[in-house]
Amino acid sequence: MKLKALYFKFFPFFLILFMISCDTGKLTVIADLPIDLNEVSGLAFDKKNNLFWMINDSGNKPILYGINNNGNIIKEITINAKNRDWEDLTYDTYRNLYIGDFGNNDNDRKNLLILKIHKDSLEANLKSITPERISFSYPEQTKFPPKKSKRHFDCESFFFYQDSLYLFTKSRYSGNKGKTNLYQLPAHKGNFEAKHINTFNTCPETGCWVTSADINDTGDKIVLLTENSAFLLTEFKGTNFFKAKIDRFLFDHKSQKESVFFKNDSTLYIADEYLGMHGGNLYEFSLD
């Protein structure tokens, strides 16, 4: 655990706190993440090499970390780009990897990016990689920042589907924190305006920000992650994903969950940030 150095000095107190902090509800801990990933914000799983790719968010080094099943870092790749606010990872069907540099807490960014890392670069065991850049803007945003009730241009979630990238925004308006807008972008370098498709509200209570998203390999299941639950979208047609059957799975566990990826059609991988005595783990969660 993260407090190993204090274990023996404060054993009785630590034991009680440890027992409390390890109550993860329906989430199964499969690895304790290293301190280098205490602000983990993106997760993707390389099934071929049995490797988890992870990133940290703003204020951290622009490094792509490769993690094994035990939570140990076995690869570090420097990405030749600034980590303004890296927020999510996704693969395309060709196994190219994308980093979403689109975190926008104050809704004032004019340099939103997605960094595309080609499959060949990942497999070449390079120490550093220069990514392809996909720049974009939201055509609905005309002020930076807009007034508080219009601050729906933060983003922490995306995935690849049928040659496009789909982004799910995060509302910064306290009166409607569950609002998320769905946008579409081309998945190749250039400068684009994101296309708005639809809007969805997760829930009215605290903890309903969408912090990560993924789609399964067959393209018929979508998961939207929040701090306290996962929303499963099925039976949608085309790319209007919110016109779907939507089921909510509560975690019974409080932490800052930031990353999700389908292990298979019935199981999710989830990672959360390390905050005090809580989080900093890689989990499995069953959708059965």
N, C-alpha and C positions, 0 to 999 in steps of 0.2 A: 504494500500500500504506500501512499505518498508520505505517510508519517512514520516510516520505518525508524528514522533517526531518533524519534521521541518515544519509541515503543517501551524500552526498558526503564526509562526515567519515570514515565507516567503510566506504568502498566495497568493498575486498577481502573483509573479514569479512562485510559485508552480503550480497555476491553469493553467497558460499558458503551462508550461512544461508537466503537467499532460495530458492536451488535446492532445499535440503532441505525448507523449509516449503511449497513449492508442489507437492509430491508428494501429490496428492489421490486417489490410487487410481482407482477407477471413477467418482468424482464429477467433473463438468465445471463449473468455475467460470464463471459467467455475469456476475457483478458483485461488486465489492469494496464491502462495505457501509460507509456513513459512520460515523465515530466516535460519532455520536449513537445508533447502534444496536449498540454493542459488547456489550450484554447482551440481544440479540434473543431473544424467547421465544415469539413467535407470528407466523404468516404466513398470509395469505389472498390469493388472486389475483382481481382484478376483471377478468374477460375482456372485458367490454364496453368498459372504458376503458383496458385494457392497463396496469393499475396494481397494484402489490403493496402491500397493507396490512401493517404490522408494528408490534409493540409491544415494549417492554422489560419485564423482570420487576421484582421488588421493589426498593425504594430509588430508583427512577427516577420521572420526571415522568409524570403520567397523560395521555400524548400518544399519539394514533394517527397514525402516519407513513404517508404515501403515497410510494412509491418507484417511479421509472421503470426501464426495462430497463438503464440504465447505472449503477444504484445511487445515483442522486441523489434527494434528498428534494425533492419538488415540492408536497407538502401536509403540513400539520401541524394536527391538530384536537385541542384540549384536551377531554378527557372529564371532565365534572363529577362525579368520583368519585375516591376515594383509590386509589392503586396499592399495595394491601397486598402482593399477589404475583400479578401478571398472568402467566399461563402459556400461554395458547393462544388462537387465533382460529378462528372457523368462520362460514360462511354458512349460511343456510337456503335453501329453494327459492324464497323470495320476495325474496332478496338482502338481507335484514336481516343485520347482522353482530353476532356475539356475542364478548365478551371474557370469558375464564375467569379470574376472580379467586379461584382456589381452591388456589393454592400453599400448602402446609401442612407445611413441613419438620419442625417439631417436633410435629406432630400435636396441637396445642393450640388451634386456631382454632375459634371459635364463630360466626364472621361470614363464612362461605363465601358467595360471590356469583358470579353470572353477569350481566354487563351486556349488555343488548340495545340495539343502535343501529339504529333504523329506516332503511330504504332511503331514504325521502324526506329524512331529515336528512343522510345522506351525500351525496346528490345536490344538496343546496341550497348547497354550498360554504360552510358555516358555519365560524366559527373555534372555536366551542365547542358541545358537545352534551351535554344531560342524558339519560342512558340510562335505560331501564326496568330494574328490578332484580329478579332472580330469586334469592331467598335459599334456602339449603338446608342440610340436615344429613344425616349418615349414621346411620340408626337403630341400627346395630350398635355405634356408638361411645358408650360411657357414661362414660369417663374422659378428661380433657383435661390432659396426654397420657395414653394408656394405657401399660401396661408395654411394654418394648421389643419383645417378640415379637409384640405386637398392633398395631404402628405401621404400618398399611397404609392410612392416610387422607390421605396427601399425594396431589396430583393435578396433572398437567401437560398432560392430553390430553382432547380431546372433539371431537364432531362432531354435526351435525344429521341426523336421518333420520326420515322419516314423522311429522312434527309433534312429535318429541321430541328431547331432547339426550341423548347417550350419553357417559359419562365413564369414563376408564380410569385407575385409581389407580396410585400409585407407592409401592412398599414401602420403608420406612425401617428395616426389620429386616435386620441384616447377615447373618443366617442364611438369608434368602430374598429377595434383592434383585430377582429376576426375577418376583415375584408381582404380578399386576395384577388388580384387581376391576373388573368391568363394572357400571355403574349407569345407571339411566334417570331422566330428569327431564322435567317439562313445559317447553315452550319459551315460556312467558309469565310475566308478573310474578306474584309471590306468594311464599309461604314454604312449602317442601315438604320431605318426607323422600325422599331418593333411594332408588330401588328397586334392590336388588341382583339381578343376573341370573345371573352366572356368574363363574368365576375361571380365569385362565390363567397359566402360567409361561413366560416368554420363553426364558431360558437361565440356567444356574447361574453363569457367569463374570461378572467385573466388566464394567460397561458395558451392562448389559441392562435398566436402568430404562426404562420407556416415557415418553418426553419429549414426544411429540406424536402426533396421530392424524388421519386424514382418510378420507372415503369418496368414491368417484367419483360422477360425475353420474348414472349409471344405477343406482347403489345396489347393485352386485354385486361391488365390490372395496373392501377396507379395507386401509389401511396403518397399522402401528404403528411408530413411529420409536424407535430407541435410539441410543446414541452410536456403536455399531459396526455397525449393521445395520438393515435394514427388514424387517418381517414382513408378508407379503402374505396376506390372508385372502380366500378365494373359496369358492364353492359352499356358502355358508351358507343356511339357510332361516329366515325370520322374523328375530327380533332376538337370538337366542342365537348371537352372532357367533363364539364360540369353537368351536362345533361346525361346523368348516369345514375345507377344505383349506388348510394353512398352509405357505407357502414362506418361507425366510429368505434374504435377499440381503446378503452381507457387503460392506462398503465398502472394506476395505484402507486405511483412513484414520482416524486418531485425532483427534477434536476433540469439543467439547461441542455436539453437534447438538441443537437445541431445537425445530425447526419443520419441518413437512412439509405439502405440499398437492399434490393431483393436478393436473398440467398437462394430462394426458390419460390414457387407460387404460394406457399403457405408459411414461409418464415422470412423475417426481416433481420438484417443487421442494423444496429443503431449505436451511435457513439454520442457521448455527452462531454461537456466541458467539466474540468475539475474546479469546483468552487468550495473552498473550505474543507469540510469533511465529506462532501458529496460529489458524486460523479467521477469523471476521468476514466471511464470504462468503455469497453466494447461489449455489446449485449446481443443476444438473440431474443426475438419475440415471435411467438406463434400466432398466426391469424386464424387458426382452427377454432 
